[in-house]
Structure formats: structure tokens, C-alpha cells
Amino acid sequence: MVDTPWFTDLFHGTRPARLDIEGVSWGVDRAQPILHPLVASAEPGEVLAIVGPNGAGKSTLLRCLYRFYRPVTGKVRLDGEDIWAMSPRQVARRIATVLQEPASDFGLTVAEVIELGLTPHAKSWNTSTSDYADVEAALALLELDRFASRQFGSLSGGEKQRVMIARALVQRPDVLILDEPTNHLDIRHQLEILELLEALPCTVIVSLHDLALASAHAQKILVLDGGKAAASGEPSKILTPERIRKTFAVETAIDTHPATGRPRFSFHLQR
């Protein structure tokens, strides 16, 4: 997927950004925060994977990072600038998101949904030939060519997920934020999407349930537990049997995959 001419064509002008999370917390009630103050960062071009059990605060944190939730405390900085000091359009030009929630299609075709990713950079309502070349490149890169004229609502969950990733890519983001992007995808497309994310010329922040995928494709892991940062660092140092036992309440055996040389995880319940 990555070794294609469309890959280079699509990412002209992309500049990976640094994103800093400085004491960010959030909650409807200040006395009972969902997300407790935490500090973390993603270096330019890095893949930061956020992992943790259900209810750990992963989606809440991501919503703070793409300017949906305003933090109760702390700041989110993009190359040193507070994202809440930027306009929504400025943020949309630099940060793209792929969410868990099914997208509304409003009767649009697949190509039209992907074309929406051009909106933050558009100078008018008309799509130029060069802009539409980005849509065609995204269609090809995500193997969606044959669906271009199909109604978005007619697709399977996995196909819709790939369309939403394509829409985010045509934004040419400096930071790409994804909330469980491998949901609904079959095994092959899970692996392809994670390899694509690892190769992108932008900073990637992604929440994942699959610890093996997180370990294999991220340069840094942030473990959340109970709305707090439990650990952060290199995957090999963070995703240990001890840490996994404490956070997920399962036992883990870790060895090396004979084909890829990457860590392989086997889980079983505590007795």
C-alpha cells in the first residue's frame, strides 16, 4: 500500500508537528474528572499509541487533542501554540481526525465524502483539478477506487472506516488523530492500515485495543488507567507482563514472532 506513486503525490506540503499535552484534565464535574491531569508528548513524525482498558479515558483525551473538548486544566500545544488560541479553521488545516462513531453520509458518494477533507484548505466551493487529484490518490491508496461512485451508506463498517481514513489523509495533516481505526477491519486491512500510519510523513496519535499492533507500529506508548497516565515510553519498556497485569488484569506471555521479529503477545485470565 505504501510503495505506490499515490503515496508521494498525496502528502505534498505535509509537515510533521510536535504535540504537547501539558497537565490536561477534563470532566463534566470538576470534582469528578474523567481525565486527570496528565503530561505527554508526541515528537514530529512519531506514532504515539494510547492504550488502556475500556473507560480509561482514551477517547476523552483524544477529544481534547483535536479541540472538541476544552481542557478543564492544562493546555494542548501544537508546535508550541495553544490549540485554543488558534481558530477552528487553523486547527482543521493541521489536525485531521478519524473517529469511532459511524459517520453520517447525507446521501454522498464515497468520492464526495473523501472530498470533504479538502474543505479546510479550500479557497472557494469549487474543487480544482489538482485538489481532486488528491481524492483520486486517496481512493487508490486505500484501495477504494471501485467504490468511488457508490453511496457511502451502502458500504460495510470496514469499508466506511477506510473511507474516513482517506478523507483525513486528503487534509494533508501535520497531526493525524485516530480513535480505534482498526475497528470493523478484517485482519489484512488492520495490518495494512497500521503499516500505512507508521509510514505517513506526519505525527500520528492513535488509540488501540490491540497491544500487539500498538507495540509493533508505535514508537511510543501511553498507558491510561482510570483516567490517569499509568506509564509512557518505548513499547518494549512499557508493555511488560507486569504492566499489563496491573492495567488489564490479565497474564501475558511475550515472545518473538518468527516471521516479523516483533513481540508476540499471548493472554490468559488470572487464576
N, C-alpha and C positions, 0 to 999 in steps of 0.2 A: 504493500500500500504506500509506503514512504518513498520507495525508489521509483518515482514516476515524475514526468515533466510537470504535472499539475501541482505537485508539492511546492516546487520553487516558484511557479507562477502565482500561487495563491498568497504567499507570505511576503510579497514585496512591501517594504516600508514598516514591517513589524520590528519593534524594539523592546526586548525583554525588560521588564521593570522590577524593581525591588519593592516588596510589600512588607510593611512592618505593622505588627499588632502590639500596641502599647497599652497594657493594662485594661484591655477591653472587657466589659461585662455588659449583660443585658438581662432584662426581665420586665414583665408587666408590673410587678410589685418590687420595689427596691429592697424590701425586707426579705423577699424570697426570690433571689435571682435565679434564672435558668442557667445563665452563663456567668461564672465567677471571673474576677479579673485575671486575665492571662496575658502572657508575653510570648511572642513567637515571631518568626520572620521567614520570608521566602526570598532567596537570593535571585538576581536576574538569571532567567533561563533554567531555574531549578524546578523539579517536580516535588511538591510538598504534599504528602498523603496524610489525611486526617482520618484516624480510625478510632473505634470505641464501640461499646455496646449500644443497643437501642436506648434512646433517651439520654445519651451522654452529652448532647449539645452540639453535635456536628453541623446539622442544618442551621441551627441558630447562629453559630459562629459564621458560617458562610454568608448568611443574610446580612450580617454586619459588614462583611468584607466587600459585598457588591452593592452597598449603600441602600439596602432595603430597610434594615433596622438601624436606627441611630443608637450608638452605644450609650448606655447609662453612664459609664465611666470609660475613660481612656480614648484613644484615637487609633484609627486605621490610616496609615500613611502610604501613599503611592509615590515612590521616588522622593520621599521626604515631605510631601504635601498632604495635608489632611483631606481625605476624600469629601468631607462635609464642607470644606471651604471651596470645593470645585462645583461647577454646575452639573446637573444630571447629564447633560449632553457631553460635557468634557469627560465625565466618568465613563459613559457609554462608548466613547471613542477609544478608550484604553482598556476597559474591562468588559469581557463577554462572559455570559453565564449559560450553563446548561442545567436545568432543574429536574427534580424528580417528578414533579407534578405533570400529568399529561397536558400538552399544550392544546389550546382551542384552535381550530383550523379556520373558522369563519368562511368555509367554502373555498379555501385556497388550494391550489395545486402544490405539489412538492417544491417545484421550482420557485413558485411565488413565496412560499414560506421561507425558503433559503434566502431569497432576495431581500427579505425584511432585515437581514443582517447588514445590508448596505446603508440602512437609514441613518445611523449616527454620523456617517461621513458624507451624506448626500447634500449637494448644494441646491438641488431642486427636486421636484417629484419625478422627473424623468431619469430613467436608468440609461447610462451611457453604454456604448459598445464595450469599452474596457472594463466597466463595472460588471456587466453581465458575463464577461469572460471569467470573473472570479466565481460567479454562480456555477458556470459550467465546470470550472476546475474543482469546486467543492463536490459537485454531483459525481464527477469522475473519481475523485479521491476516496469518497465514501461508498463507491460502487452503487450509486443511486440513479445512474443515467436512465435506466429503463423505467424509473418511476417518475420522471420529471413532470409529465403531464397528468399523472394520477392525482386524484383528490387525496389530500393529506389524511383526512378522516378514514379513508379506506385501508390504511396501512396497518400492519401489526404493531404491537408495542415496541419491538426491537427495531423495526424499520423507522418508526417515528423517532426513536431515540437517535438514530444515525442522522436523520434529517435535522434534528435540533443541534447536533454537534456541527453539522455542515453550516447551518445558519450562523452559529457562533464563530466559525472559522472565517467566514467572509467579512466579519467585522475587523479582521486583521488585528486582534487584540494584543496588547502588551502583557496582559494578565488574563488567563482563561481559568474560570472557576466552574467546577463541575460537581454536582451533588449526586453521588451514586450513578455514574454514567453507564456502568455495566449492567444495571437492572434491565431485565427483559431481553438481554442479548444472549445469543447462543454462545457456546464455548469459543468457536472460531472468531466471532466478531468481538468477544470480550478481549481476546489476546491481541487482535489487530488494533482495536481502539487504544489499548494501553501502550502498545508499541508506537502508535501514532502520537499519542500525548507525550511520550518520552522524547520523541524526535522533533517536536514543534519548536520553532525559534521564538518562543515566548515563555513567560513564567506560568507554571501550571499549579493550581491548588485544587485537589480532588479529594472528596470523601469516598471511602471504600469500606465495604464489609469484608472483602476477601483479603486476608492478611498476606497470602502468598503473592497476589498481584501487587499489593502495596509494597512488599519487600523487594519484589523483582524489578519494579519500574520507577520507584521514587528514590530520590537522593536523600530525602529527609522524611521522618515520620513524626507526627504529633499525635499522641495518645490522649484522648479525652475520656474522663470518667466522672460521672456526676456533675457535669458542667465545669470541671476543673481540668487543668493540664496535668496529666499524670506523669508524662515523660515526653521528651523531644530529642531527636538526634538521628544519627545514621541507623538505617533499618537493622543492621546486624547487631548493633549495640542496644537497640530499644526492644525489638521483638524477640525477647528471650522467653524460655518456658516460665520463668518466674514472673515476668511482667504480664504475660498472657494469662497465667493462673490468677494473678491478683485482679486483673481488669475484667476478664471474661469468664472466670470461674470454670475453666476447662484445663485439662492437662494437655501438654503438647510435646510431640517428638519432632525434632527438626533434623533433617539430613540434607544431602545434596542431590539434586535431580541429576540422574546420569546423563541426560541429553543436553540440558541447558547449563549445568553447573551452578544453578541458582538454588537458594534454600527451598526446601520442600517441607510443608507443614502437615502433620497428622494430628488430629484432635480426638480426645475422648473425655467423657464426663468424669469428674472427680468421684471417687468411691469413699 
